[in-house]
Amino acid sequence: MAARPRKHNINVPNLYSKLDKRTEKVYWQYKHPITGVFIGFGLDADAAKAAALEMNRIVAEQEAQQSYALIDMAIKANTKKDPAIRVSHWITRYIEIQKERVDNKELSNKTLINRKCCAQIFSKRMPNLRLKDVDTKMIAALIDEYKESGKVRMGQVIRAVLIDVFKEAQHAGEVPAGHNPALAVRNPKAKVQRSRMTLEQWNKIYLAAGEAQPFVQNSMLLALVTGQRRGDLVSLKFSDIWDGFLHVKQNKTGAKIAIPLSLHCEAIDMSLADVISKCRDQVVSQFLLHHTRKHYTINTGDQITEGTLTRAFMEARIKAGVDAPEGSTPPSFHEQRSLSSRLYKKQGVDVKKLLGHSTDAMSEQYRDDRGLDWKKVVL
């Protein structure tokens, strides 16, 4: 006699199905490969299979870690020395070191988040490999994957973080002095796609922003006159103004900049004092950029968020009909920082101090118009 037909073809290890004859429903169960305990996974077959695959991965990873731990114990017992650290263990320590640097005000929280993300990508790729055995070829393969998928900028960030990972490892004595395989990897070059903003485009967007809440135009004026980043602009308070200066502590770098209220942007014929005066209205608020209308959970006088600023600027840009050349993306709110730098360069203002840059190279990068204007030959 032929065997009865099977209704459920299960090809996932440790996953079982059970038919309830009373209700004709099929229940899925997972049998833990070590303890033998059954865990109910419900009625959804697809969800049960996905959960079982993830459980198998976790169990296999735990078993591998236990095996490597036993190997390290055996090496230590035979050699009387601690075995070389593995990648996963060092990355855990590395992240703790970065947290300590944040507590000591050496790094910003944003930098910590970026380094943690990139370090964990590296750790997940080769968790059990000894750190000293990581070579340039392995790191190059990882970065090339991001480059080939169009994520060149992410590849650059991973390379930079891994250089720091091995610098810290050298300092801690976990790898030989000079062992930094990430340094030898070629830094992928990212083509800048975001187009620069011209003063003419800025004026068009500014006029279109007049139909929105006052904070949209005010934010554009502050961005152009002060040259500060979006996150710093939304944090500005009226209490930051004293002794004839607007005091800005940059969120990204921690740089402290005192901008004179007399700073005058000739391109729009407005001083910083004029812009601040425009930010003052009948709404009571501690922030220069604030809401003037109540909307759901938002009250008048509430602080503007970075996301709100970005969306409002984008809407004004679209309304103004400002687009980008073929192969480029339209200018974002941040491009006003570059425009401010280029305008003040013509006025002879110390742009490096105003923008809070630590190097001349970074200031030059912001002053680069990316081929926007014609280069005139002087005879």
C-alpha positions as CSV (number, residue, x, y, z in Angstrom):
1,M,0.0,0.0,0.0
2,A,1.3,3.5,-0.9
3,A,2.0,5.9,1.9
4,R,-0.6,8.6,2.5
5,P,0.1,11.9,0.9
6,R,1.8,14.5,3.0
7,K,0.1,17.9,3.1
8,H,2.9,19.8,4.6
9,N,6.4,19.4,3.1
10,I,8.7,20.8,5.8
11,N,12.2,21.5,4.7
12,V,13.3,23.5,7.7
13,P,15.2,21.6,10.4
14,N,13.6,21.4,13.9
15,L,10.2,22.7,12.6
16,Y,7.2,20.4,13.0
17,S,3.5,20.7,12.2
18,K,0.6,19.2,14.2
19,L,-3.0,18.8,13.0
20,D,-5.8,19.4,15.4
21,K,-8.5,17.0,14.3
22,R,-11.2,18.8,16.2
23,T,-10.7,22.2,14.4
24,E,-8.8,21.0,11.3
25,K,-6.1,23.6,12.1
26,V,-2.4,23.0,11.6
27,Y,-0.2,24.2,14.5
28,W,3.5,24.8,14.0
29,Q,6.1,23.9,16.6
30,Y,9.9,24.3,17.0
31,K,12.0,21.7,18.8
32,H,15.0,23.2,20.4
33,P,18.0,21.1,19.2
34,I,19.8,21.2,22.5
35,T,17.0,21.1,25.2
36,G,14.5,19.2,23.1
37,V,11.7,21.5,24.3
38,F,8.9,22.3,21.9
39,I,8.0,26.0,21.3
40,G,4.7,26.9,19.8
41,F,4.9,29.0,16.6
42,G,1.2,29.5,15.9
43,L,-0.9,28.9,12.8
44,D,1.0,31.0,10.1
45,A,3.2,28.6,8.1
46,D,5.3,31.3,6.5
47,A,5.9,33.1,9.8
48,A,6.8,29.8,11.5
49,K,9.3,28.9,8.8
50,A,11.0,32.3,9.0
51,A,11.1,32.1,12.8
52,A,12.5,28.6,12.7
53,L,15.3,29.6,10.3
54,E,16.2,32.5,12.6
55,M,16.2,30.2,15.7
56,N,18.5,27.8,13.9
57,R,20.8,30.6,13.0
58,I,20.9,31.8,16.6
59,V,21.5,28.3,18.0
60,A,24.3,27.7,15.5
61,E,25.9,31.0,16.4
62,Q,25.8,30.2,20.1
63,E,27.3,26.8,19.5
64,A,30.1,28.3,17.4
65,Q,30.9,30.9,20.1
66,Q,31.0,28.2,22.8
67,S,33.3,26.1,20.6
68,Y,35.7,29.1,20.1
69,A,35.6,29.8,23.8
70,L,36.7,26.3,24.5
71,I,39.5,26.6,22.0
72,D,40.7,29.8,23.6
73,M,40.6,28.1,27.0
74,A,42.7,25.2,25.7
75,I,45.2,27.6,24.2
76,K,45.5,29.5,27.4
77,A,46.0,26.3,29.4
78,N,48.7,25.1,27.1
79,T,50.6,28.3,26.5
80,K,49.9,30.1,29.8
81,K,49.1,33.2,27.7
82,D,45.8,34.8,26.6
83,P,45.0,33.9,23.0
84,A,44.7,36.8,20.5
85,I,41.4,38.6,20.6
86,R,38.7,37.9,18.2
87,V,36.9,40.5,16.1
88,S,33.6,40.4,17.9
89,H,35.2,40.7,21.3
90,W,37.3,43.7,20.2
91,I,34.4,45.5,18.6
92,T,32.5,45.2,21.9
93,R,35.5,46.8,23.6
94,Y,35.9,49.4,20.9
95,I,32.3,50.6,21.2
96,E,32.8,51.0,25.0
97,I,35.9,53.0,24.4
98,Q,34.0,55.3,22.0
99,K,31.2,55.7,24.7
100,E,33.9,56.8,27.2
101,R,35.1,59.4,24.6
102,V,31.6,60.7,24.3
103,D,31.4,61.1,28.1
104,N,34.7,63.0,28.0
105,K,33.3,65.3,25.3
106,E,35.9,64.1,22.8
107,L,33.2,62.8,20.4
108,S,29.6,63.7,19.5
109,N,26.7,61.2,19.9
110,K,26.2,61.3,16.2
111,T,29.9,60.2,15.6
112,L,29.4,57.4,18.2
113,I,26.3,56.2,16.3
114,N,28.1,56.1,13.0
115,R,31.2,54.3,14.4
116,K,29.1,51.8,16.2
117,C,27.1,51.0,13.0
118,C,30.2,50.5,10.9
119,A,32.1,48.6,13.5
120,Q,29.1,46.2,13.9
121,I,29.0,45.6,10.2
122,F,32.6,44.5,10.3
123,S,32.0,42.4,13.4
124,K,29.0,40.5,11.8
125,R,31.1,39.8,8.7
126,M,33.9,38.0,10.5
127,P,33.0,37.7,14.2
128,N,35.3,34.8,15.1
129,L,38.4,35.7,13.2
130,R,41.3,36.8,15.3
131,L,41.8,40.6,14.9
132,K,45.5,40.2,14.0
133,D,44.6,37.9,11.2
134,V,42.4,40.4,9.4
135,D,44.1,41.5,6.2
136,T,43.6,44.1,3.6
137,K,42.0,41.7,1.1
138,M,39.1,41.0,3.5
139,I,38.4,44.7,4.2
140,A,38.7,45.6,0.5
141,A,36.1,42.9,-0.3
142,L,33.7,44.4,2.3
143,I,34.1,47.9,1.0
144,D,33.9,46.8,-2.7
145,E,30.4,45.3,-2.0
146,Y,29.1,48.7,-0.9
147,K,30.8,50.4,-3.9
148,E,29.3,48.0,-6.4
149,S,25.8,48.5,-4.9
150,G,26.1,52.2,-5.4
151,K,26.7,53.0,-1.7
152,V,30.1,54.6,-2.2
153,R,29.7,57.1,0.6
154,M,29.0,54.2,3.1
155,G,32.1,52.5,1.8
156,Q,34.1,55.6,2.6
157,V,32.7,55.8,6.2
158,I,33.3,52.1,6.9
159,R,37.0,52.4,5.7
160,A,37.5,55.5,8.0
161,V,35.9,53.7,11.0
162,L,38.0,50.5,10.5
163,I,41.2,52.6,10.3
164,D,40.2,53.9,13.8
165,V,39.3,50.4,15.0
166,F,42.8,49.2,14.3
167,K,44.4,52.4,15.7
168,E,42.6,51.7,19.0
169,A,43.7,48.0,18.8
170,Q,47.3,49.1,18.4
171,H,47.0,51.4,21.4
172,A,45.5,48.6,23.4
173,G,48.3,46.2,22.3
174,E,45.8,43.8,20.7
175,V,47.6,43.9,17.3
176,P,51.2,44.5,16.4
177,A,52.4,48.1,16.1
178,G,51.7,49.3,12.5
179,H,49.1,46.6,11.8
180,N,46.3,48.6,10.1
181,P,45.0,46.7,7.0
182,A,42.3,49.3,6.4
183,L,44.9,52.0,5.6
184,A,46.0,50.1,2.6
185,V,42.5,49.8,1.1
186,R,41.9,52.4,-1.7
187,N,39.3,55.0,-0.5
188,P,36.4,54.8,-2.9
189,K,35.6,58.0,-4.7
190,A,32.0,59.3,-4.5
191,K,30.7,61.5,-7.3
192,V,28.9,64.4,-5.7
193,Q,25.4,64.5,-7.2
194,R,23.8,67.3,-5.2
195,S,23.9,70.5,-7.2
196,R,25.1,73.8,-5.7
197,M,22.7,76.6,-5.1
198,T,23.0,80.0,-6.9
199,L,21.8,83.3,-5.4
200,E,19.2,83.5,-8.1
201,Q,17.8,80.1,-7.1
202,W,17.9,81.1,-3.4
203,N,15.8,84.3,-4.1
204,K,13.2,82.2,-6.0
205,I,12.9,79.7,-3.2
206,Y,12.8,82.6,-0.6
207,L,9.9,84.2,-2.4
208,A,8.0,80.9,-2.7
209,A,8.5,80.3,1.0
210,G,6.6,83.5,1.8
211,E,3.4,81.5,1.5
212,A,4.4,79.2,4.3
213,Q,4.8,79.8,8.0
214,P,7.3,82.6,8.9
215,F,9.9,80.2,10.2
216,V,10.6,79.0,6.6
217,Q,11.8,82.4,5.4
218,N,13.5,83.1,8.7
219,S,15.4,79.8,8.6
220,M,16.7,80.7,5.1
221,L,17.8,84.1,6.2
222,L,19.6,82.7,9.2
223,A,21.3,80.0,7.1
224,L,22.6,82.5,4.6
225,V,23.7,85.2,7.0
226,T,25.2,82.9,9.7
227,G,26.4,80.0,7.5
228,Q,25.5,77.5,10.2
229,R,24.2,73.9,9.9
230,R,20.5,73.0,10.0
231,G,20.8,71.4,13.5
232,D,22.5,74.4,14.9
233,L,19.9,76.8,13.5
234,V,16.9,75.0,15.1
235,S,18.7,75.1,18.5
236,L,19.3,78.9,18.5
237,K,17.6,80.7,21.3
238,F,17.1,84.4,22.0
239,S,19.1,83.8,25.2
240,D,22.1,83.0,23.0
241,I,22.4,86.7,22.2
242,W,24.5,89.0,24.5
243,D,27.1,91.6,24.2
244,G,26.3,92.2,20.6
245,F,27.0,88.6,19.5
246,L,25.0,85.5,18.6
247,H,26.7,82.6,20.4
248,V,26.6,79.3,18.6
249,K,27.8,76.0,19.9
250,Q,27.9,73.6,17.0
251,N,26.3,70.2,17.6
252,K,28.6,68.4,15.1
253,T,32.0,69.6,16.2
254,G,31.4,71.3,19.6
255,A,33.0,74.5,18.2
256,K,32.0,77.7,20.0
257,I,31.4,80.6,17.6
258,A,30.4,84.2,18.5
259,I,28.9,85.9,15.5
260,P,28.6,89.7,15.6
261,L,25.1,91.0,15.1
262,S,26.7,93.6,12.8
263,L,27.7,90.8,10.3
264,H,26.2,92.0,7.0
265,C,25.4,89.9,3.9
266,E,25.8,92.3,1.0
267,A,24.0,89.9,-1.4
268,I,20.7,90.3,0.3
269,D,21.5,93.6,2.1
270,M,20.7,92.3,5.6
271,S,22.6,92.1,8.8
272,L,22.3,89.4,11.5
273,A,20.6,91.9,13.7
274,D,18.0,92.5,10.9
275,V,17.3,88.7,10.6
276,I,17.0,88.3,14.4
277,S,14.6,91.2,14.5
278,K,12.5,89.5,11.8
279,C,12.4,86.3,14.0
280,R,10.8,88.2,16.9
281,D,7.0,88.2,16.6
282,Q,3.9,88.2,18.8
283,V,4.4,84.5,19.6
284,V,6.2,83.8,22.9
285,S,9.1,81.4,22.3
286,Q,12.6,80.9,23.4
287,F,13.7,79.8,20.0
288,L,14.5,82.0,17.0
289,L,12.8,79.4,14.7
290,H,9.4,78.4,16.1
291,H,5.9,77.5,15.1
292,T,3.4,80.3,14.9
293,R,0.3,78.0,14.4
294,K,-1.2,75.3,16.6
295,H,-1.4,72.0,14.8
296,Y,-2.4,68.7,16.5
297,T,0.4,68.0,19.1
298,I,2.3,71.2,18.0
299,N,1.8,74.3,20.0
300,T,2.6,77.9,19.0
301,G,6.2,78.7,20.1
302,D,7.4,75.1,19.9
303,Q,10.8,74.5,18.5
304,I,11.2,73.6,14.8
305,T,12.7,70.2,14.2
306,E,15.4,69.5,11.5
307,G,13.0,67.3,9.6
308,T,10.3,70.0,9.5
309,L,12.9,72.5,8.2
310,T,14.0,70.1,5.4
311,R,10.4,69.3,4.3
312,A,9.4,73.0,4.3
313,F,12.4,74.0,2.3
314,M,11.8,71.2,-0.2
315,E,8.2,72.3,-0.6
316,A,9.3,75.9,-1.2
317,R,11.9,74.7,-3.7
318,I,9.4,72.7,-5.7
319,K,6.9,75.6,-5.7
320,A,9.6,77.9,-7.0
321,G,10.4,75.5,-9.8
322,V,14.0,75.1,-8.9
323,D,15.3,71.8,-10.3
324,A,18.7,70.3,-10.8
325,P,20.8,69.6,-14.0
326,E,20.6,66.2,-15.5
327,G,22.6,63.7,-13.4
328,S,22.3,65.7,-10.3
329,T,19.9,66.1,-7.3
330,P,18.3,69.4,-6.4
331,P,19.9,71.6,-3.8
332,S,19.0,70.8,-0.3
333,F,18.7,73.1,2.8
334,H,22.4,72.4,3.6
335,E,23.5,74.0,0.3
336,Q,22.8,77.4,1.8
337,R,25.9,76.9,3.9
338,S,28.0,76.6,0.8
339,L,26.3,79.6,-0.8
340,S,26.9,81.6,2.3
341,S,30.6,80.6,2.2
342,R,31.0,81.7,-1.4
343,L,29.2,85.0,-0.9
344,Y,31.2,85.9,2.2
345,K,34.5,85.0,0.4
346,K,33.8,87.8,-2.0
347,Q,33.2,90.1,0.9
348,G,36.5,89.1,2.6
349,V,34.9,87.6,5.7
350,D,36.9,84.9,7.6
351,V,34.8,82.0,6.4
352,K,36.8,79.4,8.2
353,K,36.0,80.9,11.6
354,L,32.4,81.6,10.7
355,L,31.6,78.1,9.5
356,G,33.6,76.5,12.4
357,H,35.9,74.6,10.2
358,S,39.1,73.2,11.7
359,T,41.1,73.1,8.4
360,D,41.5,75.3,5.4
361,A,40.8,72.3,3.2
362,M,37.2,71.9,4.5
363,S,36.6,75.6,4.0
364,E,37.8,75.3,0.4
365,Q,35.5,72.4,-0.2
366,Y,32.5,74.5,0.8
367,R,33.7,77.3,-1.4
368,D,33.9,75.0,-4.4
369,D,31.0,75.8,-6.8
370,R,31.3,72.4,-8.5
371,G,31.5,73.9,-12.0
372,L,28.5,76.2,-11.4
373,D,30.2,79.4,-12.6
374,W,32.5,80.1,-15.6
375,K,36.2,80.6,-14.8
376,K,37.2,83.9,-16.1
377,V,40.7,84.3,-17.7
378,V,42.4,87.5,-16.3
379,L,44.6,89.2,-18.8
